[in-house]
Amino acid sequence: GFVIFANERLQKYIVQMRWPHLAMGLVFSTAYLFVEFQTIIPVSLSFADALGKVLDCFVVWSWLLTVIGFGIKHLNFTNPFLKYANEATLPFYILHQTVIVVLGFFVVQWAIPDLLKYAIILAVSFAVILGLYEFCVRPFNLMRFLFGMKLLPRRANAKAKETCFKDAAQTI
């Protein structure tokens, strides 16, 4: 990944070749599925295995280069939501397992359908993680540091604390 994204010429080449890689992905996937599930042509098992492994490599690389090529071409933009989400990624990742396990421990014991349990765990854990991030991690430099985020400038940090305490006082 580093080699691809460090070399601008290589990125341009991958973008130029995205359509041929897509075609190769379709062809190699079709050939791979034919070899894996073929019953028409009797071939030795070892030859079919070897051919399947070779095709598997070509399938993976063609689709990988296709996705990267289309991604570089069409997903090269930013907006306020992406900036916010990018900053929240690591704290969200760190918090998600703990919140899901604790919440799931209680929810799975309920006598409701499993699909409803899943939906409850999904919605509530997302809201709890987002709340923890927004109110306990994001405004405070100590928590930002502990969660691997860039620190806020002093003035912004003081303003965030002031706003947070005003909001808390108003709700009480």
N, C-alpha and C positions, 0 to 999 in steps of 0.2 A: 503494500500500500504506500509506503513512504517513497519508494522509487517512482511509482506512478504519479503521485501528487507533488513530487519535488521537481519533476521534469515537465516543463510546459509543452515541449515538442511531442512528448509521448502522449500527453493528454489530448492534444490536437489530433494526433493520429488515431487515438481510440475513438474520439468523436466522429472523425471521418469514416471510420470502419464500423460504426454501430449497426448499419443496415446489413452489410455482409456478415457480421457476427450473428445478427438475428437469423439470417438465412441459414448460416452454418449450424446454429443452435437447433433450429427446426429439423434440418436434415440429420444431424447427429443424434438428436433425441429420437427421431423416427427409427433410425438404424439401430440404436441401442434397445429400444422397446421391441423391435423385431427379433433381435438376437436373444434377448432375455425371454421372450414368450413364444419363440418360434417352435412350431411342431410340424412344419411342412417338410423342411429339408433335414434329413438326419445328419448331424455333424457330431464329431467326437466332443465329449463333455469338456475336455481340457482346452480344445481350440475355441469353443464357444465362451468359456470362462475368460480366456486370454483376450479374445476379441471384445467381450463385454467390458473388461477393465480398461482397455485402450479407448473404446468409445465413451466410456464413463468420463475419462479425463477430458476428452474433446468436448463432451456435452457441458461439463462444469465450466471449463474455460470460455467456451463460446457464450454461454449465458452470463457469466460473470462480466466479460468484456462488453456484452450488450447492455447490461444494466448500468455499468459504469459509464459507458458512452452516452446513453440516453440521460442519465443522471447529470453528468457534466453539462450537457447541452440544455436541458430543460429545468433543472433544479438549482440553477446558479443565480439565486436572488435572495433577498432578505426582507424582513418586515418586522414590526415591533413584536408580534407574537413569537416569531422564530428567535429573536434576540432573548426574549424572556425565557422561552423554553430551553434554549441552549444553556443559559445560566443555571436553570433549575435541574438540568440533567443529572449531575453527580449527586446532589442532595436527594433527589427523588429516588435514584438508584440505591443509595445507602439506606434510606428510610423504608423502602417498599416491602422488603421481606419481613421485617419486624412487625409492621402494621398488619400485613396480610395474615401472618401466622397467628398473631394475637386475636385479631378479629375472626379469623377462620375457626379458631379453637372453639369459640362460643357459637358461631353461626351453624357449624356442621352438626351440632347437637339438637337443633330445632327440628320439629316434625313437619317439615315443609318439603316440597319437591326440590330435587337437586338443582335444577335449572334456576329456580328462584334463589336458592342459597348462593349459587354462583353470581347471579345478578346483584344480590345484596352485598356480597363481599367485594365485587368489582366496584360498584358505585360508592359504597361507604369508605372503602380503603382509599380510593382515589381522592375523595373529599378530605379525608383525614390527613393524608400525605400532603396534599396541596395546602391545607390549613397549617400544618406544622412547618412546611417550607415558608409560607408567606408570612406567618406571624412569629415564628420562633427562630428561624434560620436567616432569612433574607435581610431583615433590618439591622442585625447585630454583627459587628466585625468579628467578635470572638467566635461566634457560631459560623460565620462565613469562612473564617480561617480553618476551623475544625472540619468543615465539610469540603474543603479544597476549592473555595471560590475566591475570586479577586476581592480585595478589601474595598470598602466604600471610602471615598475621600472624607476627611474629618468633618467638613461642613455638612455633607450629605448624611453622614452617620448620625450627627447630633440632631439634625432635622428629622430623621427617621425615628429616633428615640422619642423626640418631643411629640411627634404625630402619634406614635404608638401609645404613649402614656395619656395623651389627650383623648384618644379614642376609647381607651380602657376606662378613663374617668367618666366619660359621657355615658358609657353603657351601665355603669354602676349607679 
